[in-house]
Amino acid sequence: MIRQVRLELARCHEFPDGSSDHGYELALPLMAGGRLDRETWLAHRDSVGFRRFWGGDEERGEIKHARRGWSLAFASGTDDDEIIFKGDEHRFAEGEYVSIKERDGVTRTFRVVTVK
């Protein structure tokens, strides 16, 4: 099933209280337990994607699954892909945390705020 998930930046050095102005809104293929579902992704690739909001900036892209796992792709190719750390293992459930290695090479942690 495709679920709408909002991630917000968790506490970090730059944002000691986290930030609701920095994060992602994702349309994810999730199983009942909140884990990513490759079979649903294969059947509904056109229905999954994301929006990255970062302060006043916004970008959109698609969600991919390949040998190296789950990633957020802004353009074709893999140079700008952001990797969801251990994406096959994480639960996308409210209150959980997910790490993403972003394009600048920094791995940031995000809190799952909502799952609809």
TIVO-2410 file (N, C-alpha, C; in nm, 3 decimals):
# residues 116
REC num residu      c1      c2      c3 atome chaine
REC   1      M   0.083  -0.117   0.000     N      A
REC   1      M   0.000   0.000   0.000    CA      A
REC   1      M   0.089   0.125   0.000     C      A
REC   2      I   0.049   0.227  -0.074     N      A
REC   2      I   0.124   0.351  -0.081    CA      A
REC   2      I   0.079   0.441   0.035     C      A
REC   3      R   0.175   0.484   0.115     N      A
REC   3      R   0.147   0.569   0.232    CA      A
REC   3      R   0.221   0.702   0.217     C      A
REC   4      Q   0.161   0.807   0.271     N      A
REC   4      Q   0.224   0.939   0.274    CA      A
REC   4      Q   0.300   0.952   0.406     C      A
REC   5      V   0.430   0.976   0.396     N      A
REC   5      V   0.516   0.981   0.514    CA      A
REC   5      V   0.588   1.116   0.518     C      A
REC   6      R   0.588   1.178   0.634     N      A
REC   6      R   0.661   1.304   0.652    CA      A
REC   6      R   0.778   1.280   0.747     C      A
REC   7      L   0.898   1.316   0.700     N      A
REC   7      L   1.019   1.310   0.780    CA      A
REC   7      L   1.063   1.452   0.810     C      A
REC   8      E   1.104   1.478   0.934     N      A
REC   8      E   1.158   1.608   0.971    CA      A
REC   8      E   1.296   1.586   1.033     C      A
REC   9      L   1.384   1.682   1.009     N      A
REC   9      L   1.520   1.673   1.059    CA      A
REC   9      L   1.520   1.656   1.210     C      A
REC  10      A   1.592   1.555   1.257     N      A
REC  10      A   1.604   1.529   1.400    CA      A
REC  10      A   1.711   1.621   1.460     C      A
REC  11      R   1.725   1.614   1.591     N      A
REC  11      R   1.827   1.695   1.657    CA      A
REC  11      R   1.963   1.669   1.596     C      A
REC  12      C   2.038   1.778   1.577     N      A
REC  12      C   2.175   1.768   1.526    CA      A
REC  12      C   2.250   1.892   1.573     C      A
REC  13      H   2.377   1.898   1.540     N      A
REC  13      H   2.459   2.011   1.583    CA      A
REC  13      H   2.403   2.143   1.531     C      A
REC  14      E   2.365   2.146   1.406     N      A
REC  14      E   2.314   2.269   1.345    CA      A
REC  14      E   2.175   2.306   1.397     C      A
REC  15      F   2.093   2.206   1.428     N      A
REC  15      F   1.956   2.228   1.478    CA      A
REC  15      F   1.937   2.146   1.606     C      A
REC  16      P   1.975   2.201   1.722     N      A
REC  16      P   1.968   2.125   1.848    CA      A
REC  16      P   1.827   2.077   1.885     C      A
REC  17      D   1.725   2.142   1.834     N      A
REC  17      D   1.586   2.100   1.860    CA      A
REC  17      D   1.524   2.030   1.740     C      A
REC  18      G   1.603   2.000   1.638     N      A
REC  18      G   1.549   1.947   1.515    CA      A
REC  18      G   1.488   2.061   1.434     C      A
REC  19      S   1.425   2.028   1.322     N      A
REC  19      S   1.365   2.133   1.239    CA      A
REC  19      S   1.249   2.078   1.158     C      A
REC  20      S   1.133   2.143   1.173     N      A
REC  20      S   1.018   2.105   1.092    CA      A
REC  20      S   1.022   2.173   0.955     C      A
REC  21      D   1.121   2.261   0.932     N      A
REC  21      D   1.139   2.328   0.803    CA      A
REC  21      D   1.236   2.255   0.712     C      A
REC  22      H   1.289   2.142   0.759     N      A
REC  22      H   1.386   2.065   0.683    CA      A
REC  22      H   1.345   1.918   0.686     C      A
REC  23      G   1.318   1.862   0.569     N      A
REC  23      G   1.280   1.722   0.567    CA      A
REC  23      G   1.228   1.676   0.432     C      A
REC  24      Y   1.146   1.572   0.438     N      A
REC  24      Y   1.093   1.507   0.319    CA      A
REC  24      Y   0.947   1.471   0.339     C      A
REC  25      E   0.872   1.477   0.231     N      A
REC  25      E   0.739   1.417   0.225    CA      A
REC  25      E   0.748   1.311   0.118     C      A
REC  26      L   0.718   1.187   0.155     N      A
REC  26      L   0.738   1.074   0.067    CA      A
REC  26      L   0.610   0.997   0.045     C      A
REC  27      A   0.590   0.948  -0.075     N      A
REC  27      A   0.485   0.851  -0.105    CA      A
REC  27      A   0.558   0.717  -0.115     C      A
REC  28      L   0.542   0.634  -0.012     N      A
REC  28      L   0.621   0.511   0.000    CA      A
REC  28      L   0.536   0.386  -0.010     C      A
REC  29      P   0.591   0.281  -0.072     N      A
REC  29      P   0.524   0.151  -0.073    CA      A
REC  29      P   0.557   0.078   0.056     C      A
REC  30      L   0.462   0.073   0.147     N      A
REC  30      L   0.488   0.013   0.278    CA      A
REC  30      L   0.403  -0.110   0.303     C      A
REC  31      M   0.465  -0.208   0.371     N      A
REC  31      M   0.391  -0.325   0.418    CA      A
REC  31      M   0.319  -0.287   0.546     C      A
REC  32      A   0.236  -0.376   0.598     N      A
REC  32      A   0.158  -0.348   0.718    CA      A
REC  32      A   0.245  -0.307   0.836     C      A
REC  33      G   0.364  -0.361   0.851     N      A
REC  33      G   0.452  -0.328   0.963    CA      A
REC  33      G   0.532  -0.201   0.944     C      A
REC  34      G   0.515  -0.132   0.831     N      A
REC  34      G   0.586  -0.008   0.807    CA      A
REC  34      G   0.718  -0.022   0.733     C      A
REC  35      R   0.749  -0.142   0.686     N      A
REC  35      R   0.873  -0.161   0.610    CA      A
REC  35      R   0.847  -0.138   0.461     C      A
REC  36      L   0.952  -0.095   0.391     N      A
REC  36      L   0.940  -0.073   0.247    CA      A
REC  36      L   0.912  -0.205   0.176     C      A
REC  37      D   0.827  -0.198   0.075     N      A
REC  37      D   0.780  -0.317   0.004    CA      A
REC  37      D   0.822  -0.308  -0.142     C      A
REC  38      R   0.921  -0.389  -0.180     N      A
REC  38      R   0.974  -0.385  -0.318    CA      A
REC  38      R   0.869  -0.428  -0.420     C      A
REC  39      E   0.786  -0.527  -0.387     N      A
REC  39      E   0.686  -0.576  -0.482    CA      A
REC  39      E   0.582  -0.467  -0.513     C      A
REC  40      T   0.538  -0.395  -0.412     N      A
REC  40      T   0.444  -0.285  -0.435    CA      A
REC  40      T   0.512  -0.175  -0.515     C      A
REC  41      W   0.638  -0.148  -0.485     N      A
REC  41      W   0.713  -0.047  -0.561    CA      A
REC  41      W   0.721  -0.087  -0.709     C      A
REC  42      L   0.749  -0.213  -0.737     N      A
REC  42      L   0.757  -0.259  -0.876    CA      A
REC  42      L   0.624  -0.240  -0.949     C      A
REC  43      A   0.514  -0.265  -0.880     N      A
REC  43      A   0.381  -0.256  -0.941    CA      A
REC  43      A   0.329  -0.113  -0.952     C      A
REC  44      H   0.383  -0.022  -0.870     N      A
REC  44      H   0.327   0.115  -0.863    CA      A
REC  44      H   0.436   0.222  -0.866     C      A
REC  45      R   0.538   0.205  -0.947     N      A
REC  45      R   0.648   0.302  -0.951    CA      A
REC  45      R   0.601   0.443  -0.982     C      A
REC  46      D   0.496   0.455  -1.062     N      A
REC  46      D   0.447   0.588  -1.098    CA      A
REC  46      D   0.374   0.657  -0.984     C      A
REC  47      S   0.343   0.584  -0.877     N      A
REC  47      S   0.270   0.641  -0.763    CA      A
REC  47      S   0.360   0.677  -0.645     C      A
REC  48      V   0.488   0.643  -0.653     N      A
REC  48      V   0.579   0.674  -0.543    CA      A
REC  48      V   0.673   0.787  -0.584     C      A
REC  49      G   0.712   0.865  -0.488     N      A
REC  49      G   0.802   0.976  -0.513    CA      A
REC  49      G   0.821   1.055  -0.385     C      A
REC  50      F   0.888   1.169  -0.397     N      A
REC  50      F   0.913   1.248  -0.276    CA      A
REC  50      F   0.928   1.395  -0.309     C      A
REC  51      R   0.916   1.474  -0.202     N      A
REC  51      R   0.942   1.618  -0.207    CA      A
REC  51      R   1.038   1.647  -0.094     C      A
REC  52      R   1.150   1.709  -0.126     N      A
REC  52      R   1.247   1.750  -0.023    CA      A
REC  52      R   1.225   1.899   0.002     C      A
REC  53      F   1.202   1.936   0.127     N      A
REC  53      F   1.188   2.077   0.162    CA      A
REC  53      F   1.303   2.112   0.255     C      A
REC  54      W   1.372   2.219   0.225     N      A
REC  54      W   1.492   2.256   0.299    CA      A
REC  54      W   1.492   2.407   0.315     C      A
REC  55      G   1.441   2.454   0.427     N      A
REC  55      G   1.425   2.598   0.445    CA      A
REC  55      G   1.322   2.646   0.343     C      A
REC  56      G   1.361   2.735   0.256     N      A
REC  56      G   1.271   2.785   0.153    CA      A
REC  56      G   1.282   2.712   0.020     C      A
REC  57      D   1.374   2.617   0.009     N      A
REC  57      D   1.394   2.544  -0.117    CA      A
REC  57      D   1.310   2.416  -0.119     C      A
REC  58      E   1.277   2.373  -0.240     N      A
REC  58      E   1.197   2.252  -0.258    CA      A
REC  58      E   1.243   2.180  -0.385     C      A
REC  59      E   1.254   2.049  -0.376     N      A
REC  59      E   1.289   1.965  -0.491    CA      A
REC  59      E   1.202   1.840  -0.487     C      A
REC  60      R   1.183   1.781  -0.604     N      A
REC  60      R   1.104   1.657  -0.615    CA      A
REC  60      R   1.185   1.551  -0.688     C      A
REC  61      G   1.147   1.426  -0.663     N      A
REC  61      G   1.216   1.318  -0.730    CA      A
REC  61      G   1.141   1.187  -0.715     C      A
REC  62      E   1.210   1.080  -0.753     N      A
REC  62      E   1.149   0.948  -0.747    CA      A
REC  62      E   1.224   0.858  -0.649     C      A
REC  63      I   1.155   0.755  -0.605     N      A
REC  63      I   1.213   0.658  -0.513    CA      A
REC  63      I   1.256   0.537  -0.596     C      A
REC  64      K   1.380   0.494  -0.571     N      A
REC  64      K   1.435   0.382  -0.647    CA      A
REC  64      K   1.480   0.271  -0.553     C      A
REC  65      H   1.485   0.151  -0.611     N      A
REC  65      H   1.541   0.037  -0.539    CA      A
REC  65      H   1.635  -0.035  -0.635     C      A
REC  66      A   1.756  -0.057  -0.589     N      A
REC  66      A   1.856  -0.125  -0.671    CA      A
REC  66      A   1.944  -0.210  -0.579     C      A
REC  67      R   2.053  -0.257  -0.632     N      A
REC  67      R   2.145  -0.342  -0.555    CA      A
REC  67      R   2.188  -0.279  -0.422     C      A
REC  68      R   2.213  -0.150  -0.426     N      A
REC  68      R   2.261  -0.082  -0.305    CA      A
REC  68      R   2.149  -0.042  -0.211     C      A
REC  69      G   2.026  -0.077  -0.244     N      A
REC  69      G   1.913  -0.052  -0.156    CA      A
REC  69      G   1.821   0.058  -0.207     C      A
REC  70      W   1.752   0.122  -0.113     N      A
REC  70      W   1.654   0.224  -0.145    CA      A
REC  70      W   1.721   0.360  -0.153     C      A
REC  71      S   1.680   0.439  -0.251     N      A
REC  71      S   1.738   0.572  -0.266    CA      A
REC  71      S   1.634   0.672  -0.315     C      A
REC  72      L   1.667   0.799  -0.296     N      A
REC  72      L   1.585   0.910  -0.344    CA      A
REC  72      L   1.662   0.971  -0.460     C      A
REC  73      A   1.601   0.972  -0.578     N      A
REC  73      A   1.669   1.017  -0.699    CA      A
REC  73      A   1.609   1.148  -0.747     C      A
REC  74      F   1.694   1.248  -0.762     N      A
REC  74      F   1.650   1.378  -0.812    CA      A
REC  74      F   1.654   1.384  -0.964     C      A
REC  75      A   1.743   1.307  -1.026     N      A
REC  75      A   1.757   1.306  -1.172    CA      A
REC  75      A   1.799   1.167  -1.214     C      A
REC  76      S   1.798   1.141  -1.345     N      A
REC  76      S   1.841   1.010  -1.393    CA      A
REC  76      S   1.989   0.991  -1.363     C      A
REC  77      G   2.030   0.866  -1.349     N      A
REC  77      G   2.166   0.838  -1.309    CA      A
REC  77      G   2.171   0.819  -1.158     C      A
REC  78      T   2.290   0.804  -1.102     N      A
REC  78      T   2.302   0.780  -0.959    CA      A
REC  78      T   2.389   0.882  -0.887     C      A
REC  79      D   2.443   0.980  -0.957     N      A
REC  79      D   2.534   1.075  -0.894    CA      A
REC  79      D   2.467   1.158  -0.785     C      A
REC  80      D   2.341   1.193  -0.802     N      A
REC  80      D   2.272   1.277  -0.705    CA      A
REC  80      D   2.180   1.199  -0.612     C      A
REC  81      D   2.180   1.068  -0.622     N      A
REC  81      D   2.089   0.989  -0.538    CA      A
REC  81      D   2.126   1.002  -0.391     C      A
REC  82      E   2.024   1.005  -0.307     N      A
REC  82      E   2.043   1.006  -0.163    CA      A
REC  82      E   2.002   0.868  -0.112     C      A
REC  83      I   2.086   0.808  -0.032     N      A
REC  83      I   2.066   0.670   0.011    CA      A
REC  83      I   1.995   0.665   0.145     C      A
REC  84      I   1.886   0.585   0.152     N      A
REC  84      I   1.818   0.561   0.279    CA      A
REC  84      I   1.897   0.451   0.350     C      A
REC  85      F   1.965   0.487   0.459     N      A
REC  85      F   2.051   0.395   0.530    CA      A
REC  85      F   1.971   0.276   0.582     C      A
REC  86      K   2.011   0.156   0.542     N      A
REC  86      K   1.943   0.032   0.580    CA      A
REC  86      K   1.793   0.040   0.554     C      A
REC  87      G   1.758   0.091   0.437     N      A
REC  87      G   1.618   0.112   0.401    CA      A
REC  87      G   1.533  -0.014   0.407     C      A
REC  88      D   1.593  -0.129   0.382     N      A
REC  88      D   1.517  -0.255   0.387    CA      A
REC  88      D   1.484  -0.297   0.530     C      A
REC  89      E   1.554  -0.238   0.628     N      A
REC  89      E   1.536  -0.280   0.767    CA      A
REC  89      E   1.451  -0.183   0.849     C      A
REC  90      H   1.449  -0.056   0.812     N      A
REC  90      H   1.380   0.045   0.894    CA      A
REC  90      H   1.229   0.034   0.884     C      A
REC  91      R   1.164   0.072   0.993     N      A
REC  91      R   1.018   0.084   0.994    CA      A
REC  91      R   0.984   0.231   0.980     C      A
REC  92      F   0.898   0.260   0.886     N      A
REC  92      F   0.848   0.395   0.868    CA      A
REC  92      F   0.718   0.405   0.948     C      A
REC  93      A   0.734   0.434   1.075     N      A
REC  93      A   0.621   0.446   1.168    CA      A
REC  93      A   0.645   0.572   1.251     C      A
REC  94      E   0.538   0.637   1.291     N      A
REC  94      E   0.550   0.760   1.368    CA      A
REC  94      E   0.639   0.739   1.490     C      A
REC  95      G   0.732   0.834   1.509     N      A
REC  95      G   0.824   0.828   1.621    CA      A
REC  95      G   0.954   0.757   1.593     C      A
REC  96      E   0.962   0.682   1.483     N      A
REC  96      E   1.086   0.613   1.446    CA      A
REC  96      E   1.183   0.714   1.382     C      A
REC  97      Y   1.308   0.672   1.367     N      A
REC  97      Y   1.411   0.756   1.305    CA      A
REC  97      Y   1.468   0.686   1.183     C      A
REC  98      V   1.500   0.765   1.081     N      A
REC  98      V   1.555   0.714   0.956    CA      A
REC  98      V   1.674   0.802   0.918     C      A
REC  99      S   1.783   0.740   0.875     N      A
REC  99      S   1.899   0.816   0.831    CA      A
REC  99      S   1.908   0.815   0.679     C      A
REC 100      I   1.946   0.929   0.624     N      A
REC 100      I   1.961   0.944   0.479    CA      A
REC 100      I   2.096   1.007   0.451     C      A
REC 101      K   2.175   0.941   0.365     N      A
REC 101      K   2.302   0.998   0.321    CA      A
REC 101      K   2.269   1.090   0.204     C      A
REC 102      E   2.280   1.220   0.228     N      A
REC 102      E   2.238   1.318   0.129    CA      A
REC 102      E   2.349   1.347   0.028     C      A
REC 103      R   2.314   1.423  -0.074     N      A
REC 103      R   2.405   1.451  -0.184    CA      A
REC 103      R   2.535   1.516  -0.142     C      A
REC 104      D   2.534   1.589  -0.031     N      A
REC 104      D   2.657   1.654   0.015    CA      A
REC 104      D   2.749   1.557   0.090     C      A
REC 105      G   2.709   1.429   0.097     N      A
REC 105      G   2.790   1.327   0.162    CA      A
REC 105      G   2.764   1.314   0.311     C      A
REC 106      V   2.679   1.398   0.367     N      A
REC 106      V   2.648   1.395   0.509    CA      A
REC 106      V   2.527   1.305   0.533     C      A
REC 107      T   2.538   1.217   0.631     N      A
REC 107      T   2.425   1.134   0.671    CA      A
REC 107      T   2.351   1.207   0.782     C      A
REC 108      R   2.224   1.237   0.755     N      A
REC 108      R   2.141   1.308   0.852    CA      A
REC 108      R   2.030   1.216   0.901     C      A
REC 109      T   1.987   1.239   1.024     N      A
REC 109      T   1.881   1.159   1.083    CA      A
REC 109      T   1.751   1.239   1.081     C      A
REC 110      F   1.643   1.171   1.045     N      A
REC 110      F   1.512   1.233   1.036    CA      A
REC 110      F   1.414   1.153   1.122     C      A
REC 111      R   1.320   1.224   1.180     N      A
REC 111      R   1.216   1.161   1.261    CA      A
REC 111      R   1.092   1.144   1.176     C      A
REC 112      V   1.029   1.028   1.184     N      A
REC 112      V   0.904   1.004   1.114    CA      A
REC 112      V   0.795   1.072   1.194     C      A
REC 113      V   0.734   1.176   1.134     N      A
REC 113      V   0.636   1.258   1.204    CA      A
REC 113      V   0.493   1.206   1.178     C      A
REC 114      T   0.463   1.175   1.052     N      A
REC 114      T   0.330   1.123   1.021    CA      A
REC 114      T   0.340   1.014   0.916     C      A
REC 115      V   0.244   0.921   0.924     N      A
REC 115      V   0.226   0.817   0.823    CA      A
REC 115      V   0.076   0.810   0.798     C      A
REC 116      K   0.034   0.841   0.677     N      A
REC 116      K  -0.109   0.841   0.643    CA      A
REC 116      K  -0.137   0.742   0.532     C      A
***
